[in-house]
Amino acid sequence: MPFKKVNISTLISERLDTDAELKEMWNNSRMEYAILGELIKIRKGQGLSQSELAEKSGNKQQVISRIENKENSPTLKTVCSLLNALDYEIQLVPRHRV
């Protein structure tokens, strides 16, 4: 039996349109992934290895690796320690709603 070709983007989009709970979880995860992506970009932009960031932030290299590989959701305390070590801070701004 041959495999059925599926467009995953279309499938996800259809589910998001009909499942409010899934849509909320999806949107929350997108924000988390965006923040983690920015942390990685900042670390690399500063020329720091995971080990160097770990040492500066008081974390273990394995913790940084798990966060960057999205194997683990960091606590707010951990995110703040990483941002502090990178010389960044969090600012909360209103979301633009369409």
N, CA, C and O atoms as a CHARMM CRD file, in Angstrom:
* protein
*
  392
    1    1 MET  N      0.84500  -1.17900   0.00000 PROA 1      0.00000
    2    1 MET  CA     0.00000   0.00000   0.00000 PROA 1      0.00000
    3    1 MET  C      0.88900   1.24000   0.00000 PROA 1      0.00000
    4    1 MET  O      1.73300   1.37200   0.88600 PROA 1      0.00000
    5    2 PRO  N      0.73600   2.14800  -0.95000 PROA 2      0.00000
    6    2 PRO  CA     1.56400   3.35100  -1.02700 PROA 2      0.00000
    7    2 PRO  C      1.16300   4.36900   0.04800 PROA 2      0.00000
    8    2 PRO  O      0.03200   4.38300   0.53400 PROA 2      0.00000
    9    3 PHE  N      2.11900   5.20200   0.39100 PROA 3      0.00000
   10    3 PHE  CA     1.86400   6.25500   1.35700 PROA 3      0.00000
   11    3 PHE  C      1.02900   7.35200   0.72300 PROA 3      0.00000
   12    3 PHE  O      1.16100   7.64600  -0.46500 PROA 3      0.00000
   13    4 LYS  N      0.17500   7.94600   1.52600 PROA 4      0.00000
   14    4 LYS  CA    -0.63500   9.06900   1.06500 PROA 4      0.00000
   15    4 LYS  C      0.17300  10.34700   1.28100 PROA 4      0.00000
   16    4 LYS  O      0.70400  10.56900   2.36900 PROA 4      0.00000
   17    5 LYS  N      0.26700  11.18400   0.25400 PROA 5      0.00000
   18    5 LYS  CA     0.99400  12.44100   0.35100 PROA 5      0.00000
   19    5 LYS  C      0.15700  13.42700   1.16300 PROA 5      0.00000
   20    5 LYS  O     -1.02700  13.63000   0.89700 PROA 5      0.00000
   21    6 VAL  N      0.80800  14.04000   2.16800 PROA 6      0.00000
   22    6 VAL  CA     0.10300  14.96000   3.05400 PROA 6      0.00000
   23    6 VAL  C      0.85800  16.28300   3.10900 PROA 6      0.00000
   24    6 VAL  O      2.08100  16.30300   3.24200 PROA 6      0.00000
   25    7 ASN  N      0.12700  17.38000   3.00800 PROA 7      0.00000
   26    7 ASN  CA     0.71700  18.70300   3.17700 PROA 7      0.00000
   27    7 ASN  C      0.52900  19.07200   4.64800 PROA 7      0.00000
   28    7 ASN  O     -0.56200  19.46200   5.06400 PROA 7      0.00000
   29    8 ILE  N      1.59100  18.94800   5.42300 PROA 8      0.00000
   30    8 ILE  CA     1.49700  19.14600   6.86500 PROA 8      0.00000
   31    8 ILE  C      1.08800  20.56700   7.22400 PROA 8      0.00000
   32    8 ILE  O      0.36400  20.76700   8.19900 PROA 8      0.00000
   33    9 SER  N      1.53800  21.56100   6.45500 PROA 9      0.00000
   34    9 SER  CA     1.17200  22.95900   6.73700 PROA 9      0.00000
   35    9 SER  C     -0.33200  23.16000   6.60200 PROA 9      0.00000
   36    9 SER  O     -0.95100  23.83000   7.42900 PROA 9      0.00000
   37   10 THR  N     -0.91500  22.58100   5.55900 PROA 10     0.00000
   38   10 THR  CA    -2.35700  22.69100   5.35600 PROA 10     0.00000
   39   10 THR  C     -3.11000  21.96600   6.46100 PROA 10     0.00000
   40   10 THR  O     -4.11000  22.47200   6.97000 PROA 10     0.00000
   41   11 LEU  N     -2.63700  20.79400   6.82700 PROA 11     0.00000
   42   11 LEU  CA    -3.27600  20.01500   7.88300 PROA 11     0.00000
   43   11 LEU  C     -3.25900  20.76700   9.20600 PROA 11     0.00000
   44   11 LEU  O     -4.27500  20.82800   9.89900 PROA 11     0.00000
   45   12 ILE  N     -2.12400  21.33500   9.55900 PROA 12     0.00000
   46   12 ILE  CA    -2.01900  22.10600  10.80300 PROA 12     0.00000
   47   12 ILE  C     -2.92900  23.32600  10.74500 PROA 12     0.00000
   48   12 ILE  O     -3.64100  23.62000  11.70500 PROA 12     0.00000
   49   13 SER  N     -2.90700  24.03000   9.63000 PROA 13     0.00000
   50   13 SER  CA    -3.73700  25.22200   9.47000 PROA 13     0.00000
   51   13 SER  C     -5.22300  24.90300   9.65200 PROA 13     0.00000
   52   13 SER  O     -5.94900  25.64500  10.31300 PROA 13     0.00000
   53   14 GLU  N     -5.66300  23.79600   9.06200 PROA 14     0.00000
   54   14 GLU  CA    -7.06800  23.39000   9.18800 PROA 14     0.00000
   55   14 GLU  C     -7.41900  23.07600  10.64200 PROA 14     0.00000
   56   14 GLU  O     -8.47800  23.47000  11.13100 PROA 14     0.00000
   57   15 ARG  N     -6.52400  22.36700  11.32500 PROA 15     0.00000
   58   15 ARG  CA    -6.77500  22.02900  12.73600 PROA 15     0.00000
   59   15 ARG  C     -6.79900  23.27300  13.61600 PROA 15     0.00000
   60   15 ARG  O     -7.61100  23.37500  14.53600 PROA 15     0.00000
   61   16 LEU  N     -5.90400  24.21900  13.33000 PROA 16     0.00000
   62   16 LEU  CA    -5.85700  25.45100  14.11700 PROA 16     0.00000
   63   16 LEU  C     -7.12800  26.26800  13.94400 PROA 16     0.00000
   64   16 LEU  O     -7.56500  26.95500  14.86700 PROA 16     0.00000
   65   17 ASP  N     -7.71600  26.18800  12.76000 PROA 17     0.00000
   66   17 ASP  CA    -8.96600  26.91900  12.49900 PROA 17     0.00000
   67   17 ASP  C    -10.15300  26.32700  13.24200 PROA 17     0.00000
   68   17 ASP  O    -11.12600  27.03400  13.50700 PROA 17     0.00000
   69   18 THR  N    -10.09500  25.05400  13.58000 PROA 18     0.00000
   70   18 THR  CA   -11.25500  24.39800  14.19200 PROA 18     0.00000
   71   18 THR  C    -11.06400  24.01500  15.65900 PROA 18     0.00000
   72   18 THR  O    -12.02900  23.62500  16.31600 PROA 18     0.00000
   73   19 ASP  N     -9.85700  24.11600  16.18100 PROA 19     0.00000
   74   19 ASP  CA    -9.58400  23.68100  17.55100 PROA 19     0.00000
   75   19 ASP  C     -8.94700  24.82400  18.34700 PROA 19     0.00000
   76   19 ASP  O     -7.74100  25.05600  18.25700 PROA 19     0.00000
   77   20 ALA  N     -9.76700  25.52900  19.12300 PROA 20     0.00000
   78   20 ALA  CA    -9.30200  26.70600  19.86500 PROA 20     0.00000
   79   20 ALA  C     -8.21400  26.35900  20.87400 PROA 20     0.00000
   80   20 ALA  O     -7.26600  27.12300  21.05300 PROA 20     0.00000
   81   21 GLU  N     -8.34500  25.21200  21.53300 PROA 21     0.00000
   82   21 GLU  CA    -7.34300  24.80600  22.52200 PROA 21     0.00000
   83   21 GLU  C     -5.99100  24.54000  21.84900 PROA 21     0.00000
   84   21 GLU  O     -4.95100  24.97100  22.34600 PROA 21     0.00000
   85   22 LEU  N     -6.01500  23.83500  20.72900 PROA 22     0.00000
   86   22 LEU  CA    -4.78500  23.57900  19.97900 PROA 22     0.00000
   87   22 LEU  C     -4.17900  24.89300  19.49700 PROA 22     0.00000
   88   22 LEU  O     -2.96200  25.06900  19.54200 PROA 22     0.00000
   89   23 LYS  N     -5.02200  25.81700  19.03400 PROA 23     0.00000
   90   23 LYS  CA    -4.53600  27.10600  18.54500 PROA 23     0.00000
   91   23 LYS  C     -3.81900  27.87200  19.65200 PROA 23     0.00000
   92   23 LYS  O     -2.76600  28.46100  19.41100 PROA 23     0.00000
   93   24 GLU  N     -4.37000  27.87200  20.85000 PROA 24     0.00000
   94   24 GLU  CA    -3.73200  28.56400  21.97200 PROA 24     0.00000
   95   24 GLU  C     -2.39300  27.91200  22.31600 PROA 24     0.00000
   96   24 GLU  O     -1.39900  28.61000  22.51600 PROA 24     0.00000
   97   25 MET  N     -2.35900  26.59000  22.38500 PROA 25     0.00000
   98   25 MET  CA    -1.10900  25.88900  22.68400 PROA 25     0.00000
   99   25 MET  C     -0.07800  26.14600  21.58200 PROA 25     0.00000
  100   25 MET  O      1.10000  26.35500  21.87400 PROA 25     0.00000
  101   26 TRP  N     -0.50600  26.13200  20.33500 PROA 26     0.00000
  102   26 TRP  CA     0.38800  26.36900  19.20100 PROA 26     0.00000
  103   26 TRP  C      0.99700  27.77000  19.28500 PROA 26     0.00000
  104   26 TRP  O      2.20400  27.94400  19.11900 PROA 26     0.00000
  105   27 ASN  N      0.14000  28.76800  19.54500 PROA 27     0.00000
  106   27 ASN  CA     0.62200  30.14400  19.63300 PROA 27     0.00000
  107   27 ASN  C      1.60000  30.32000  20.79600 PROA 27     0.00000
  108   27 ASN  O      2.60000  31.02600  20.66300 PROA 27     0.00000
  109   28 ASN  N      1.32000  29.68900  21.92500 PROA 28     0.00000
  110   28 ASN  CA     2.22800  29.77600  23.06600 PROA 28     0.00000
  111   28 ASN  C      3.57300  29.13700  22.74200 PROA 28     0.00000
  112   28 ASN  O      4.61500  29.66800  23.12700 PROA 28     0.00000
  113   29 SER  N      3.56400  28.01900  22.04800 PROA 29     0.00000
  114   29 SER  CA     4.82900  27.36100  21.71400 PROA 29     0.00000
  115   29 SER  C      5.60600  28.17000  20.68600 PROA 29     0.00000
  116   29 SER  O      6.83600  28.17600  20.72300 PROA 29     0.00000
  117   30 ARG  N      4.93100  28.84500  19.78000 PROA 30     0.00000
  118   30 ARG  CA     5.60800  29.67700  18.78300 PROA 30     0.00000
  119   30 ARG  C      6.38600  30.79800  19.47700 PROA 30     0.00000
  120   30 ARG  O      7.51300  31.11000  19.09200 PROA 30     0.00000
  121   31 MET  N      5.77700  31.39900  20.49700 PROA 31     0.00000
  122   31 MET  CA     6.44700  32.47100  21.22100 PROA 31     0.00000
  123   31 MET  C      7.67800  31.92600  21.95300 PROA 31     0.00000
  124   31 MET  O      8.73900  32.55000  21.94400 PROA 31     0.00000
  125   32 GLU  N      7.52900  30.77300  22.58000 PROA 32     0.00000
  126   32 GLU  CA     8.65800  30.15500  23.28500 PROA 32     0.00000
  127   32 GLU  C      9.79300  29.84500  22.31300 PROA 32     0.00000
  128   32 GLU  O     10.95300  30.13500  22.60400 PROA 32     0.00000
  129   33 TYR  N      9.47000  29.26000  21.16600 PROA 33     0.00000
  130   33 TYR  CA    10.49500  28.93700  20.17800 PROA 33     0.00000
  131   33 TYR  C     11.17700  30.20000  19.64700 PROA 33     0.00000
  132   33 TYR  O     12.38300  30.19900  19.40000 PROA 33     0.00000
  133   34 ALA  N     10.41600  31.26200  19.47300 PROA 34     0.00000
  134   34 ALA  CA    10.99000  32.51700  18.99100 PROA 34     0.00000
  135   34 ALA  C     11.98900  33.07900  20.00500 PROA 34     0.00000
  136   34 ALA  O     13.06400  33.54400  19.62500 PROA 34     0.00000
  137   35 ILE  N     11.64000  33.03800  21.28000 PROA 35     0.00000
  138   35 ILE  CA    12.53800  33.52600  22.32900 PROA 35     0.00000
  139   35 ILE  C     13.80000  32.68300  22.38400 PROA 35     0.00000
  140   35 ILE  O     14.90500  33.21800  22.46600 PROA 35     0.00000
  141   36 LEU  N     13.64000  31.37000  22.33900 PROA 36     0.00000
  142   36 LEU  CA    14.81500  30.49100  22.36400 PROA 36     0.00000
  143   36 LEU  C     15.68700  30.70800  21.13800 PROA 36     0.00000
  144   36 LEU  O     16.91300  30.67400  21.23300 PROA 36     0.00000
  145   37 GLY  N     15.06700  30.93000  19.99600 PROA 37     0.00000
  146   37 GLY  CA    15.82200  31.20900  18.77900 PROA 37     0.00000
  147   37 GLY  C     16.63600  32.48700  18.91100 PROA 37     0.00000
  148   37 GLY  O     17.77700  32.55300  18.45400 PROA 37     0.00000
  149   38 GLU  N     16.05200  33.49800  19.53400 PROA 38     0.00000
  150   38 GLU  CA    16.77200  34.76000  19.74500 PROA 38     0.00000
  151   38 GLU  C     17.94300  34.56100  20.70100 PROA 38     0.00000
  152   38 GLU  O     19.01900  35.11900  20.48800 PROA 38     0.00000
  153   39 LEU  N     17.74300  33.77300  21.74900 PROA 39     0.00000
  154   39 LEU  CA    18.84400  33.49500  22.68000 PROA 39     0.00000
  155   39 LEU  C     20.02000  32.83300  21.96100 PROA 39     0.00000
  156   39 LEU  O     21.17500  33.19600  22.18400 PROA 39     0.00000
  157   40 ILE  N     19.72100  31.86900  21.10500 PROA 40     0.00000
  158   40 ILE  CA    20.77200  31.18300  20.34900 PROA 40     0.00000
  159   40 ILE  C     21.49000  32.18100  19.44000 PROA 40     0.00000
  160   40 ILE  O     22.71900  32.19700  19.37300 PROA 40     0.00000
  161   41 LYS  N     20.71700  33.01000  18.74600 PROA 41     0.00000
  162   41 LYS  CA    21.30300  33.98800  17.82700 PROA 41     0.00000
  163   41 LYS  C     22.21000  34.97200  18.58200 PROA 41     0.00000
  164   41 LYS  O     23.29100  35.31200  18.10300 PROA 41     0.00000
  165   42 ILE  N     21.77200  35.42000  19.74400 PROA 42     0.00000
  166   42 ILE  CA    22.57500  36.35200  20.54200 PROA 42     0.00000
  167   42 ILE  C     23.86200  35.68100  21.00600 PROA 42     0.00000
  168   42 ILE  O     24.94400  36.25800  20.90400 PROA 42     0.00000
  169   43 ARG  N     23.73600  34.44800  21.51900 PROA 43     0.00000
  170   43 ARG  CA    24.93200  33.72500  21.99600 PROA 43     0.00000
  171   43 ARG  C     25.95400  33.58200  20.87800 PROA 43     0.00000
  172   43 ARG  O     27.13400  33.88400  21.05700 PROA 43     0.00000
  173   44 LYS  N     25.48900  33.12200  19.73000 PROA 44     0.00000
  174   44 LYS  CA    26.39800  32.92800  18.59300 PROA 44     0.00000
  175   44 LYS  C     26.94500  34.25400  18.08900 PROA 44     0.00000
  176   44 LYS  O     28.10900  34.34000  17.69700 PROA 44     0.00000
  177   45 GLY  N     26.11100  35.28900  18.09800 PROA 45     0.00000
  178   45 GLY  CA    26.54700  36.61100  17.65400 PROA 45     0.00000
  179   45 GLY  C     27.64800  37.18400  18.53600 PROA 45     0.00000
  180   45 GLY  O     28.48400  37.96100  18.07600 PROA 45     0.00000
  181   46 GLN  N     27.64100  36.79700  19.79800 PROA 46     0.00000
  182   46 GLN  CA    28.68000  37.23800  20.72100 PROA 46     0.00000
  183   46 GLN  C     29.89600  36.31000  20.69500 PROA 46     0.00000
  184   46 GLN  O     30.87200  36.52400  21.41300 PROA 46     0.00000
  185   47 GLY  N     29.81700  35.27900  19.85600 PROA 47     0.00000
  186   47 GLY  CA    30.94600  34.35400  19.72500 PROA 47     0.00000
  187   47 GLY  C     31.15600  33.46600  20.93400 PROA 47     0.00000
  188   47 GLY  O     32.26700  33.00100  21.18700 PROA 47     0.00000
  189   48 LEU  N     30.08100  33.22900  21.68800 PROA 48     0.00000
  190   48 LEU  CA    30.17800  32.39000  22.88600 PROA 48     0.00000
  191   48 LEU  C     29.79700  30.95100  22.57800 PROA 48     0.00000
  192   48 LEU  O     28.85700  30.70100  21.82300 PROA 48     0.00000
  193   49 SER  N     30.51400  30.02200  23.15000 PROA 49     0.00000
  194   49 SER  CA    30.11800  28.61300  23.07800 PROA 49     0.00000
  195   49 SER  C     29.05900  28.36500  24.15100 PROA 49     0.00000
  196   49 SER  O     28.85400  29.19300  25.03900 PROA 49     0.00000
  197   50 GLN  N     28.40600  27.24000  24.05900 PROA 50     0.00000
  198   50 GLN  CA    27.45800  26.86900  25.11000 PROA 50     0.00000
  199   50 GLN  C     28.16200  26.77900  26.45900 PROA 50     0.00000
  200   50 GLN  O     27.61000  27.19200  27.47800 PROA 50     0.00000
  201   51 SER  N     29.36300  26.24700  26.46900 PROA 51     0.00000
  202   51 SER  CA    30.13100  26.11300  27.71600 PROA 51     0.00000
  203   51 SER  C     30.45300  27.47200  28.31900 PROA 51     0.00000
  204   51 SER  O     30.36300  27.66100  29.53200 PROA 51     0.00000
  205   52 GLU  N     30.82700  28.41300  27.46300 PROA 52     0.00000
  206   52 GLU  CA    31.14100  29.75900  27.95800 PROA 52     0.00000
  207   52 GLU  C     29.90300  30.44900  28.51800 PROA 52     0.00000
  208   52 GLU  O     29.97400  31.10200  29.56000 PROA 52     0.00000
  209   53 LEU  N     28.77100  30.30900  27.83200 PROA 53     0.00000
  210   53 LEU  CA    27.53000  30.88800  28.33700 PROA 53     0.00000
  211   53 LEU  C     27.13100  30.21800  29.64800 PROA 53     0.00000
  212   53 LEU  O     26.67500  30.88400  30.57700 PROA 53     0.00000
  213   54 ALA  N     27.29900  28.92200  29.71900 PROA 54     0.00000
  214   54 ALA  CA    26.97400  28.19600  30.94800 PROA 54     0.00000
  215   54 ALA  C     27.79400  28.73600  32.12300 PROA 54     0.00000
  216   54 ALA  O     27.26100  28.98100  33.20500 PROA 54     0.00000
  217   55 GLU  N     29.07000  28.91100  31.89700 PROA 55     0.00000
  218   55 GLU  CA    29.94600  29.40500  32.96300 PROA 55     0.00000
  219   55 GLU  C     29.54500  30.82400  33.38800 PROA 55     0.00000
  220   55 GLU  O     29.48800  31.12600  34.58000 PROA 55     0.00000
  221   56 LYS  N     29.27200  31.68500  32.41400 PROA 56     0.00000
  222   56 LYS  CA    28.89000  33.07100  32.71100 PROA 56     0.00000
  223   56 LYS  C     27.54800  33.16200  33.43000 PROA 56     0.00000
  224   56 LYS  O     27.33100  34.07000  34.23300 PROA 56     0.00000
  225   57 SER  N     26.64400  32.21900  33.14100 PROA 57     0.00000
  226   57 SER  CA    25.28100  32.29400  33.67800 PROA 57     0.00000
  227   57 SER  C     25.07100  31.44000  34.92100 PROA 57     0.00000
  228   57 SER  O     24.02000  31.51100  35.55800 PROA 57     0.00000
  229   58 GLY  N     26.07400  30.62800  35.26900 PROA 58     0.00000
  230   58 GLY  CA    25.92200  29.75900  36.43700 PROA 58     0.00000
  231   58 GLY  C     25.11900  28.50800  36.15500 PROA 58     0.00000
  232   58 GLY  O     24.58700  27.88900  37.07600 PROA 58     0.00000
  233   59 ASN  N     25.02900  28.13500  34.90400 PROA 59     0.00000
  234   59 ASN  CA    24.32700  26.90900  34.51300 PROA 59     0.00000
  235   59 ASN  C     25.34400  25.89400  34.01200 PROA 59     0.00000
  236   59 ASN  O     26.53000  26.19500  33.88300 PROA 59     0.00000
  237   60 LYS  N     24.86400  24.69300  33.73300 PROA 60     0.00000
  238   60 LYS  CA    25.71600  23.66800  33.13600 PROA 60     0.00000
  239   60 LYS  C     25.55000  23.71400  31.62000 PROA 60     0.00000
  240   60 LYS  O     24.50400  24.12100  31.11500 PROA 60     0.00000
  241   61 GLN  N     26.58500  23.29700  30.90000 PROA 61     0.00000
  242   61 GLN  CA    26.53700  23.27900  29.44600 PROA 61     0.00000
  243   61 GLN  C     25.39500  22.40700  28.96100 PROA 61     0.00000
  244   61 GLN  O     24.74400  22.73100  27.96700 PROA 61     0.00000
  245   62 GLN  N     25.14500  21.30100  29.65300 PROA 62     0.00000
  246   62 GLN  CA    24.06900  20.39000  29.24600 PROA 62     0.00000
  247   62 GLN  C     22.70300  21.08300  29.32000 PROA 62     0.00000
  248   62 GLN  O     21.82000  20.80900  28.50800 PROA 62     0.00000
  249   63 VAL  N     22.53700  21.97400  30.28800 PROA 63     0.00000
  250   63 VAL  CA    21.28300  22.72300  30.42100 PROA 63     0.00000
  251   63 VAL  C     21.09600  23.61800  29.19900 PROA 63     0.00000
  252   63 VAL  O     20.01000  23.67900  28.62200 PROA 63     0.00000
  253   64 ILE  N     22.17000  24.31200  28.80900 PROA 64     0.00000
  254   64 ILE  CA    22.11100  25.19200  27.63200 PROA 64     0.00000
  255   64 ILE  C     21.78300  24.36600  26.38600 PROA 64     0.00000
  256   64 ILE  O     20.94800  24.76400  25.57500 PROA 64     0.00000
  257   65 SER  N     22.43500  23.23000  26.23900 PROA 65     0.00000
  258   65 SER  CA    22.19700  22.36800  25.08400 PROA 65     0.00000
  259   65 SER  C     20.74200  21.90800  25.02600 PROA 65     0.00000
  260   65 SER  O     20.11800  21.96100  23.96700 PROA 65     0.00000
  261   66 ARG  N     20.20500  21.46300  26.14400 PROA 66     0.00000
  262   66 ARG  CA    18.81300  20.97600  26.17600 PROA 66     0.00000
  263   66 ARG  C     17.83100  22.09300  25.85000 PROA 66     0.00000
  264   66 ARG  O     16.82800  21.87000  25.17100 PROA 66     0.00000
  265   67 ILE  N     18.12300  23.29200  26.33400 PROA 67     0.00000
  266   67 ILE  CA    17.26100  24.43800  26.02900 PROA 67     0.00000
  267   67 ILE  C     17.32000  24.74400  24.54000 PROA 67     0.00000
  268   67 ILE  O     16.28600  24.90300  23.89300 PROA 67     0.00000
  269   68 GLU  N     18.53100  24.82700  23.99700 PROA 68     0.00000
  270   68 GLU  CA    18.69400  25.18100  22.58600 PROA 68     0.00000
  271   68 GLU  C     18.14100  24.11800  21.65200 PROA 68     0.00000
  272   68 GLU  O     17.71400  24.43800  20.54300 PROA 68     0.00000
  273   69 ASN  N     18.13900  22.87400  22.07100 PROA 69     0.00000
  274   69 ASN  CA    17.58300  21.79100  21.25400 PROA 69     0.00000
  275   69 ASN  C     16.10300  21.56500  21.51500 PROA 69     0.00000
  276   69 ASN  O     15.50000  20.62500  20.99800 PROA 69     0.00000
  277   70 LYS  N     15.53200  22.44600  22.32500 PROA 70     0.00000
  278   70 LYS  CA    14.09800  22.40900  22.66300 PROA 70     0.00000
  279   70 LYS  C     13.68600  21.08100  23.28600 PROA 70     0.00000
  280   70 LYS  O     12.56600  20.61000  23.09100 PROA 70     0.00000
  281   71 GLU  N     14.61200  20.48200  24.04100 PROA 71     0.00000
  282   71 GLU  CA    14.32500  19.24100  24.75400 PROA 71     0.00000
  283   71 GLU  C     13.75500  19.54300  26.13500 PROA 71     0.00000
  284   71 GLU  O     13.27900  18.65100  26.83800 PROA 71     0.00000
  285   72 ASN  N     13.81300  20.80800  26.50400 PROA 72     0.00000
  286   72 ASN  CA    13.52900  21.18700  27.86900 PROA 72     0.00000
  287   72 ASN  C     13.06600  22.64500  27.86100 PROA 72     0.00000
  288   72 ASN  O     13.67900  23.47400  27.18900 PROA 72     0.00000
  289   73 SER  N     12.00900  22.97000  28.58600 PROA 73     0.00000
  290   73 SER  CA    11.56000  24.35900  28.69900 PROA 73     0.00000
  291   73 SER  C     12.21200  24.98700  29.92000 PROA 73     0.00000
  292   73 SER  O     12.02200  24.50600  31.03700 PROA 73     0.00000
  293   74 PRO  N     12.97600  26.05000  29.72400 PROA 74     0.00000
  294   74 PRO  CA    13.65500  26.66600  30.86000 PROA 74     0.00000
  295   74 PRO  C     12.68700  27.41900  31.76100 PROA 74     0.00000
  296   74 PRO  O     11.63500  27.88400  31.32100 PROA 74     0.00000
  297   75 THR  N     13.06200  27.52700  33.02100 PROA 75     0.00000
  298   75 THR  CA    12.27900  28.34500  33.94500 PROA 75     0.00000
  299   75 THR  C     12.56900  29.80600  33.63900 PROA 75     0.00000
  300   75 THR  O     13.53400  30.12400  32.94400 PROA 75     0.00000
  301   76 LEU  N     11.74000  30.68200  34.15300 PROA 76     0.00000
  302   76 LEU  CA    11.97300  32.11000  33.99200 PROA 76     0.00000
  303   76 LEU  C     13.30100  32.49800  34.63700 PROA 76     0.00000
  304   76 LEU  O     14.02800  33.33800  34.10600 PROA 76     0.00000
  305   77 LYS  N     13.61400  31.89500  35.76800 PROA 77     0.00000
  306   77 LYS  CA    14.88200  32.16700  36.44700 PROA 77     0.00000
  307   77 LYS  C     16.06700  31.82500  35.53700 PROA 77     0.00000
  308   77 LYS  O     17.03200  32.58600  35.46400 PROA 77     0.00000
  309   78 THR  N     15.99800  30.70000  34.85700 PROA 78     0.00000
  310   78 THR  CA    17.07600  30.29000  33.95400 PROA 78     0.00000
  311   78 THR  C     17.17800  31.23900  32.77100 PROA 78     0.00000
  312   78 THR  O     18.27900  31.64100  32.39700 PROA 78     0.00000
  313   79 VAL  N     16.04700  31.60300  32.17700 PROA 79     0.00000
  314   79 VAL  CA    16.05500  32.53900  31.04900 PROA 79     0.00000
  315   79 VAL  C     16.68900  33.85900  31.48400 PROA 79     0.00000
  316   79 VAL  O     17.50600  34.42800  30.76100 PROA 79     0.00000
  317   80 CYS  N     16.31100  34.34200  32.66700 PROA 80     0.00000
  318   80 CYS  CA    16.87100  35.60200  33.16200 PROA 80     0.00000
  319   80 CYS  C     18.37900  35.48900  33.38800 PROA 80     0.00000
  320   80 CYS  O     19.11300  36.43400  33.10100 PROA 80     0.00000
  321   81 SER  N     18.85200  34.35300  33.89800 PROA 81     0.00000
  322   81 SER  CA    20.29100  34.19000  34.11100 PROA 81     0.00000
  323   81 SER  C     21.04100  34.18600  32.78400 PROA 81     0.00000
  324   81 SER  O     22.14900  34.71500  32.69300 PROA 81     0.00000
  325   82 LEU  N     20.44400  33.59500  31.76300 PROA 82     0.00000
  326   82 LEU  CA    21.07100  33.58000  30.43900 PROA 82     0.00000
  327   82 LEU  C     21.09500  34.98900  29.83900 PROA 82     0.00000
  328   82 LEU  O     22.11700  35.42900  29.31200 PROA 82     0.00000
  329   83 LEU  N     19.98000  35.67900  29.92300 PROA 83     0.00000
  330   83 LEU  CA    19.91800  37.03400  29.39100 PROA 83     0.00000
  331   83 LEU  C     20.89300  37.95000  30.11600 PROA 83     0.00000
  332   83 LEU  O     21.56400  38.76800  29.48700 PROA 83     0.00000
  333   84 ASN  N     20.97300  37.81700  31.42700 PROA 84     0.00000
  334   84 ASN  CA    21.90200  38.62900  32.20900 PROA 84     0.00000
  335   84 ASN  C     23.34200  38.36700  31.76400 PROA 84     0.00000
  336   84 ASN  O     24.12600  39.30300  31.60600 PROA 84     0.00000
  337   85 ALA  N     23.68200  37.10700  31.56600 PROA 85     0.00000
  338   85 ALA  CA    25.03300  36.73900  31.13600 PROA 85     0.00000
  339   85 ALA  C     25.34100  37.28600  29.74200 PROA 85     0.00000
  340   85 ALA  O     26.49400  37.58000  29.42800 PROA 85     0.00000
  341   86 LEU  N     24.31300  37.41900  28.91400 PROA 86     0.00000
  342   86 LEU  CA    24.47900  37.94700  27.55200 PROA 86     0.00000
  343   86 LEU  C     24.35400  39.47200  27.51200 PROA 86     0.00000
  344   86 LEU  O     24.49600  40.08400  26.45300 PROA 86     0.00000
  345   87 ASP  N     24.09000  40.08200  28.67100 PROA 87     0.00000
  346   87 ASP  CA    23.90700  41.52300  28.80500 PROA 87     0.00000
  347   87 ASP  C     22.65500  42.00500  28.06800 PROA 87     0.00000
  348   87 ASP  O     22.67200  43.02700  27.38100 PROA 87     0.00000
  349   88 TYR  N     21.57000  41.24400  28.22900 PROA 88     0.00000
  350   88 TYR  CA    20.26400  41.59600  27.67700 PROA 88     0.00000
  351   88 TYR  C     19.24800  41.60500  28.81200 PROA 88     0.00000
  352   88 TYR  O     19.50600  41.07700  29.89400 PROA 88     0.00000
  353   89 GLU  N     18.09400  42.20700  28.55700 PROA 89     0.00000
  354   89 GLU  CA    17.01400  42.21000  29.52900 PROA 89     0.00000
  355   89 GLU  C     15.68700  41.97600  28.81700 PROA 89     0.00000
  356   89 GLU  O     15.57700  42.13600  27.60100 PROA 89     0.00000
  357   90 ILE  N     14.69300  41.59700  29.59400 PROA 90     0.00000
  358   90 ILE  CA    13.34800  41.37500  29.05900 PROA 90     0.00000
  359   90 ILE  C     12.55600  42.66900  29.17800 PROA 90     0.00000
  360   90 ILE  O     12.61000  43.35200  30.20000 PROA 90     0.00000
  361   91 GLN  N     11.83000  42.99200  28.13400 PROA 91     0.00000
  362   91 GLN  CA    10.89700  44.10600  28.17400 PROA 91     0.00000
  363   91 GLN  C      9.54600  43.59600  27.71300 PROA 91     0.00000
  364   91 GLN  O      9.45100  42.93300  26.68000 PROA 91     0.00000
  365   92 LEU  N      8.51700  43.89400  28.45600 PROA 92     0.00000
  366   92 LEU  CA     7.17300  43.48300  28.08900 PROA 92     0.00000
  367   92 LEU  C      6.48600  44.62900  27.35600 PROA 92     0.00000
  368   92 LEU  O      6.44500  45.76500  27.83100 PROA 92     0.00000
  369   93 VAL  N      5.95600  44.30000  26.20100 PROA 93     0.00000
  370   93 VAL  CA     5.26000  45.30100  25.39700 PROA 93     0.00000
  371   93 VAL  C      3.91200  44.73100  24.98000 PROA 93     0.00000
  372   93 VAL  O      3.76000  43.51700  24.83600 PROA 93     0.00000
  373   94 PRO  N      2.94000  45.60500  24.78700 PROA 94     0.00000
  374   94 PRO  CA     1.61600  45.10400  24.36300 PROA 94     0.00000
  375   94 PRO  C      1.71100  44.41700  23.00500 PROA 94     0.00000
  376   94 PRO  O      2.45800  44.84000  22.12300 PROA 94     0.00000
  377   95 ARG  N      0.94700  43.36700  22.86700 PROA 95     0.00000
  378   95 ARG  CA     0.90100  42.63000  21.61000 PROA 95     0.00000
  379   95 ARG  C      0.02100  43.39900  20.62700 PROA 95     0.00000
  380   95 ARG  O     -1.01600  43.94700  21.00100 PROA 95     0.00000
  381   96 HSD  N      0.44200  43.43200  19.39100 PROA 96     0.00000
  382   96 HSD  CA    -0.37600  44.08000  18.34700 PROA 96     0.00000
  383   96 HSD  C     -1.38700  43.05700  17.85200 PROA 96     0.00000
  384   96 HSD  O     -1.01800  42.02200  17.29800 PROA 96     0.00000
  385   97 ARG  N     -2.62100  43.34600  18.05000 PROA 97     0.00000
  386   97 ARG  CA    -3.69000  42.44800  17.60600 PROA 97     0.00000
  387   97 ARG  C     -4.31200  42.99000  16.33700 PROA 97     0.00000
  388   97 ARG  O     -4.48900  44.19700  16.17300 PROA 97     0.00000
  389   98 VAL  N     -4.63600  42.08100  15.45100 PROA 98     0.00000
  390   98 VAL  CA    -5.23100  42.44900  14.17600 PROA 98     0.00000
  391   98 VAL  C     -6.72000  42.23900  14.23500 PROA 98     0.00000
  392   98 VAL  O     -7.41800  42.49200  13.25300 PROA 98     0.00000
